[in-house]
């Protein structure tokens, strides 16, 4: 970073010179370096302030259930995940098991989402 002194001389009306004092000025490269430094500092601060994600925690094995005659995705979600929102759990079960629709058959094994 290059600092340039801000004192300059200006020709006064009477022919003499008068000192014009200014603060410290940064060159263009110095301003770019200062802005980049502040951006990096802000990124580091955000990285430390951000909450840890679940990606860092080891995954627990999914609970597997066997579909019984008369079961539906809704009844399985209501039985095994009762404290959760049933429609959302049905969609999570479908996505986790890569089901194309809502039809399941007795004897199928379904993985249930891990929720704490």
Order of alpha helices (4+ residues) and beta strands (2+ residues): beta-beta-beta-beta-alpha-beta-alpha-alpha-beta
